[in-house]
Amino acid sequence: MVTPALPVLPALVEGTVGHTRRTPLRHRFTNRVYQWLVDVDDLPRMSRVLRPFSTFSAADHIGDPKDSIHANIERFCQAQGVDISGHRVLMLANARILGHTFDPLSVFWAIAPDGSLTCIVAEVHNTYGERHAYLLQTDDAGRSQVDKAFYVSPFFNVDGKYDLQFTLSPEKVSSTVILRQGGEAVFTATFRGTPRQATPGRLARILIKMPLMTHRTSLLIRIQGVWLWIRKLPVIPRPAHEPQEGTQ
């Protein structure tokens, strides 16, 4: 699969995230958010004033926190039998904001020297400080399917499959995750955004419009969880999390 033209990087992707739960009760919410789209080997270098709102760390993702993000993603792919040495790796994720970050989903595109997309790594984080990565081979429409293998919501067990679709272009960056259990779509999470070059002025404006984004994201997820618990949605016990090969 050949990737289309890419946005100018680093980019700020401003858009909307939405969650829809279909069973055993219906619940839906949307929020305005922004994320960063970056080349992990050419991370943004903002002024001293903006640096506390625009830094990235390997410690926030899979692998060795003392190594680089690129090396860790490459090691993970190698453990899954996919060689991405010499590839460009693009990442859609949140930056640290005043030392804090939270990424429900980080997406990594591994792009070969000839411009083809070798694979996507979808890294899922839960509110318990755990994370799990899925290596995806997508079709020409950016679609893939994978077995669920990680406890994310306290209201879903670790069963079922994910249908996923990703878009990366100068006009649009998006992700769709549909959880299917028993053959039915029970939950959908979406992100749709427009990438724009990450200039100091644009970052300053977004920080005024959406301050403390990662703190807000973490808080809103917990508020939604409390709301579902108040509505007597059964809580599923969290199983022990076993780190994956290539993620330590």
C-alpha positions as CSV (number, residue, x, y, z in Angstrom):
1,M,0.0,0.0,0.0
2,V,1.5,3.3,-1.0
3,T,0.8,6.2,1.4
4,P,-0.8,9.3,0.0
5,A,0.8,12.7,0.3
6,L,1.5,13.5,3.9
7,P,0.7,16.6,6.0
8,V,3.5,19.1,6.7
9,L,5.1,17.9,9.9
10,P,5.1,18.4,12.8
11,A,1.3,19.0,12.7
12,L,-1.4,19.8,15.1
13,V,-4.5,17.8,14.4
14,E,-7.6,19.5,15.8
15,G,-10.8,17.6,15.7
16,T,-13.4,15.6,17.5
17,V,-13.4,12.3,19.4
18,G,-16.5,10.3,19.9
19,H,-17.5,7.2,21.9
20,T,-20.7,5.2,21.3
21,R,-21.7,2.3,23.6
22,R,-24.6,0.2,22.3
23,T,-25.1,-2.5,24.9
24,P,-26.3,-3.3,27.5
25,L,-27.3,0.4,27.6
26,R,-26.8,3.1,25.0
27,H,-24.4,5.9,25.8
28,R,-22.7,8.4,23.6
29,F,-20.4,11.5,24.0
30,T,-18.2,13.7,21.8
31,N,-15.4,16.1,22.7
32,R,-13.2,18.6,20.9
33,V,-9.6,17.6,21.1
34,Y,-6.3,18.0,19.4
35,Q,-3.3,15.7,18.9
36,W,0.1,15.9,17.4
37,L,1.2,14.2,14.2
38,V,5.0,13.9,14.2
39,D,8.0,12.1,12.7
40,V,9.5,10.4,15.7
41,D,13.0,11.2,14.4
42,D,12.2,14.9,14.0
43,L,10.2,15.9,17.0
44,P,8.9,19.5,17.4
45,R,11.3,22.0,18.9
46,M,9.3,24.8,20.3
47,S,10.5,27.9,22.2
48,R,11.2,27.7,26.0
49,V,7.8,29.1,26.8
50,L,5.9,26.5,24.7
51,R,8.2,23.5,25.4
52,P,6.3,22.4,28.5
53,F,3.3,21.8,26.2
54,S,5.0,20.1,23.3
55,T,7.4,17.4,24.5
56,F,7.5,13.7,23.8
57,S,9.1,10.9,25.8
58,A,9.7,7.2,25.0
59,A,8.6,6.5,28.6
60,D,5.0,7.3,27.5
61,H,5.0,4.5,25.0
62,I,5.9,0.8,24.7
63,G,9.5,-0.3,25.1
64,D,12.6,0.9,26.9
65,P,12.1,4.4,28.4
66,K,15.8,5.0,28.0
67,D,15.8,4.3,24.2
68,S,14.2,6.2,21.4
69,I,10.5,5.9,20.3
70,H,11.7,4.8,16.9
71,A,13.9,2.1,18.3
72,N,11.2,0.8,20.6
73,I,8.6,0.6,17.8
74,E,11.1,-1.1,15.5
75,R,11.9,-3.7,18.3
76,F,8.2,-4.3,18.8
77,C,7.6,-4.9,15.1
78,Q,10.6,-7.2,14.9
79,A,9.2,-9.3,17.7
80,Q,6.0,-9.6,15.7
81,G,8.0,-10.7,12.6
82,V,7.9,-7.4,10.7
83,D,11.2,-5.7,9.8
84,I,10.9,-1.9,9.6
85,S,14.6,-1.0,9.8
86,G,15.3,2.1,7.7
87,H,11.6,3.1,7.8
88,R,10.2,6.5,8.6
89,V,7.8,6.3,11.7
90,L,5.0,8.8,12.1
91,M,3.2,9.1,15.3
92,L,-0.3,10.4,16.2
93,A,-0.3,11.1,19.9
94,N,-0.6,13.6,22.7
95,A,2.4,15.6,23.9
96,R,3.3,16.0,27.5
97,I,1.5,19.0,29.0
98,L,3.3,20.3,32.1
99,G,4.8,16.9,32.6
100,H,1.5,15.0,32.1
101,T,0.1,13.0,29.2
102,F,-2.6,10.4,28.6
103,D,-3.1,8.7,25.2
104,P,-6.2,6.4,24.9
105,L,-4.8,5.5,21.5
106,S,-1.4,6.3,19.9
107,V,-1.0,5.4,16.3
108,F,2.3,4.7,14.5
109,W,2.7,4.5,10.7
110,A,5.8,2.6,9.5
111,I,6.6,3.9,6.0
112,A,9.2,2.2,3.9
113,P,11.8,4.2,1.9
114,D,9.8,3.6,-1.3
115,G,6.8,5.4,0.3
116,S,4.8,2.2,0.9
117,L,3.1,1.6,4.2
118,T,4.6,-1.6,5.8
119,C,2.3,-1.6,8.9
120,I,0.5,0.3,11.6
121,V,1.1,0.0,15.3
122,A,-2.0,0.9,17.4
123,E,-1.0,1.4,21.0
124,V,-3.9,1.4,23.5
125,H,-3.6,2.9,27.0
126,N,-6.0,2.4,29.9
127,T,-6.5,4.5,33.0
128,Y,-4.7,2.0,35.2
129,G,-1.3,2.9,33.7
130,E,-1.2,-0.1,31.4
131,R,-0.7,-0.3,27.6
132,H,-0.8,-2.8,24.8
133,A,0.2,-2.6,21.2
134,Y,-1.4,-4.2,18.1
135,L,0.5,-4.6,14.9
136,L,-1.8,-4.1,12.0
137,Q,-1.5,-5.0,8.3
138,T,-4.1,-2.8,6.6
139,D,-5.8,-2.9,3.2
140,D,-5.8,-0.1,0.6
141,A,-8.6,1.6,2.6
142,G,-6.6,1.5,5.8
143,R,-8.7,-1.2,7.3
144,S,-7.7,-4.1,9.6
145,Q,-9.1,-6.5,12.1
146,V,-7.5,-7.9,15.3
147,D,-8.5,-9.9,18.3
148,K,-9.0,-7.9,21.5
149,A,-6.3,-8.7,24.0
150,F,-6.3,-5.9,26.5
151,Y,-8.5,-4.6,29.3
152,V,-9.5,-1.0,28.5
153,S,-12.9,-0.3,29.9
154,P,-14.1,-1.7,33.3
155,F,-17.4,-2.5,31.6
156,F,-16.1,-4.8,28.8
157,N,-14.2,-8.1,29.2
158,V,-11.2,-9.0,27.1
159,D,-13.2,-10.8,24.4
160,G,-14.1,-10.0,20.8
161,K,-12.5,-8.4,17.8
162,Y,-11.6,-4.9,16.8
163,D,-12.4,-3.6,13.3
164,L,-10.1,-0.6,12.7
165,Q,-9.6,2.0,10.0
166,F,-7.1,4.7,9.7
167,T,-6.8,7.7,7.3
168,L,-3.6,9.8,6.9
169,S,-3.7,12.6,4.4
170,P,-3.0,16.4,4.2
171,E,-6.7,17.1,4.6
172,K,-7.7,14.5,7.2
173,V,-6.3,12.3,9.9
174,S,-8.8,9.8,11.4
175,S,-9.1,6.6,13.3
176,T,-12.2,4.3,13.8
177,V,-12.2,1.4,16.3
178,I,-15.2,-0.8,16.5
179,L,-15.4,-3.5,19.1
180,R,-17.4,-6.6,18.1
181,Q,-18.5,-9.2,20.7
182,G,-20.7,-12.1,19.8
183,G,-20.8,-10.8,16.2
184,E,-22.3,-7.5,17.1
185,A,-20.8,-4.0,17.2
186,V,-21.0,-3.1,20.9
187,F,-18.7,-0.1,21.1
188,T,-17.2,2.5,18.6
189,A,-14.5,5.1,19.2
190,T,-13.7,7.6,16.5
191,F,-11.3,10.5,16.0
192,R,-11.6,12.9,13.1
193,G,-9.2,15.9,12.7
194,T,-7.6,18.3,10.3
195,P,-3.8,18.5,10.3
196,R,-2.2,21.9,10.3
197,Q,1.5,22.8,10.5
198,A,2.5,23.1,14.2
199,T,3.7,26.7,14.3
200,P,4.2,28.5,17.6
201,G,1.3,30.8,17.0
202,R,-1.1,27.9,16.2
203,L,0.0,26.0,19.3
204,A,-0.5,29.0,21.5
205,R,-4.0,29.5,20.1
206,I,-4.9,25.9,20.7
207,L,-3.6,26.0,24.2
208,I,-5.8,28.9,24.9
209,K,-8.8,27.3,23.3
210,M,-8.2,23.8,24.8
211,P,-5.9,24.2,27.9
212,L,-4.6,21.2,29.8
213,M,-5.9,18.8,27.1
214,T,-4.4,15.6,28.5
215,H,-5.5,16.3,32.0
216,R,-9.0,17.0,30.7
217,T,-9.1,13.8,28.6
218,S,-8.1,11.7,31.6
219,L,-10.7,13.4,33.8
220,L,-13.5,13.1,31.3
221,I,-12.9,9.4,30.8
222,R,-13.2,8.8,34.5
223,I,-16.3,11.0,34.7
224,Q,-17.9,8.9,32.0
225,G,-17.0,5.8,33.8
226,V,-18.6,7.0,37.1
227,W,-21.7,8.0,35.1
228,L,-22.0,4.4,33.7
229,W,-21.4,2.9,37.2
230,I,-24.2,5.1,38.6
231,R,-26.4,3.7,35.9
232,K,-25.6,0.3,37.3
233,L,-23.6,-1.0,34.4
234,P,-21.8,-4.1,35.7
235,V,-18.0,-3.7,36.4
236,I,-15.8,-6.5,34.9
237,P,-12.8,-7.4,37.2
238,R,-9.5,-6.4,35.7
239,P,-7.2,-9.4,34.8
240,A,-3.5,-9.3,35.4
241,H,-1.7,-7.6,32.6
242,E,1.2,-9.4,31.0
243,P,3.7,-7.3,29.1
244,Q,4.1,-8.2,25.4
245,E,7.3,-9.5,23.8
246,G,9.2,-6.5,22.4
247,T,7.4,-3.9,24.6
248,Q,9.7,-4.0,27.6
